[in-house]
Amino acid sequence: MPPVDEPAATVTPYPDGPLLVRGDFQLFTVDGERIETGRSTVALCRCGLSAIKPFCDGTHRATRFKASSGRD
């Protein structure tokens, strides 16, 4: 069996928290402008209430954000 290539980046949804992106990735605004992250791991907001969107600032904990339980 041929070796499986490692993905360039992985995205891990944390329960009731952010999406953790690790690896070699680029992040862009909806207008196509690149967002500089300066790191190889970032937490992206899912609750929509972060003061530093698109990044997570932990607000989901204070607001008791609950993520969808499915893959929809």
C-alpha positions as CSV (number, residue, x, y, z in Angstrom):
1,M,0.0,0.0,0.0
2,P,1.4,3.4,-0.9
3,P,2.2,5.9,1.9
4,V,-0.5,8.3,2.8
5,D,0.5,12.0,2.4
6,E,0.1,14.2,5.4
7,P,-2.4,17.0,4.8
8,A,-1.0,20.5,4.5
9,A,-3.4,21.7,7.1
10,T,-6.0,20.2,9.5
11,V,-9.1,21.7,10.9
12,T,-10.4,20.4,14.2
13,P,-13.8,21.6,15.6
14,Y,-13.6,21.9,19.4
15,P,-16.8,21.1,21.2
16,D,-18.8,24.3,21.7
17,G,-15.6,26.2,20.8
18,P,-13.5,27.4,17.9
19,L,-12.2,25.7,14.8
20,L,-8.5,25.0,15.4
21,V,-6.5,25.2,12.1
22,R,-3.0,23.7,12.2
23,G,-0.4,23.4,9.5
24,D,0.5,25.2,6.2
25,F,-2.6,27.3,5.3
26,Q,-3.6,30.8,4.1
27,L,-6.6,32.7,5.4
28,F,-8.5,35.2,3.3
29,T,-11.3,37.7,3.8
30,V,-14.5,37.3,1.8
31,D,-13.1,40.0,-0.6
32,G,-10.0,37.9,-1.2
33,E,-7.6,39.9,0.9
34,R,-5.1,37.8,2.8
35,I,-5.2,37.8,6.6
36,E,-1.8,37.5,8.1
37,T,-1.8,35.1,11.0
38,G,1.9,35.0,11.8
39,R,1.6,31.4,13.1
40,S,1.0,27.9,12.1
41,T,-1.9,27.3,14.5
42,V,-5.0,29.5,14.8
43,A,-8.4,29.3,16.5
44,L,-11.3,30.6,14.4
45,C,-14.4,31.9,16.0
46,R,-17.6,29.9,15.5
47,C,-19.9,31.7,18.0
48,G,-19.8,35.0,16.0
49,L,-19.2,37.1,19.1
50,S,-15.4,37.4,19.1
51,A,-14.0,41.0,19.3
52,I,-11.1,39.8,17.1
53,K,-12.9,38.0,14.3
54,P,-12.1,35.8,12.5
55,F,-10.1,34.6,15.4
56,C,-11.5,33.3,18.7
57,D,-11.1,35.4,21.8
58,G,-12.8,32.9,24.2
59,T,-16.2,34.8,24.2
60,H,-17.9,31.5,23.5
61,R,-17.3,30.4,27.1
62,A,-18.9,33.5,28.6
63,T,-22.0,33.2,26.3
64,R,-22.3,29.4,26.7
65,F,-22.2,28.9,22.9
66,K,-23.4,25.5,21.8
67,A,-22.2,24.2,18.5
68,S,-24.3,22.0,16.2
69,S,-24.0,18.4,17.1
70,G,-24.1,17.2,13.5
71,R,-22.0,17.6,10.4
72,D,-24.4,19.9,8.7
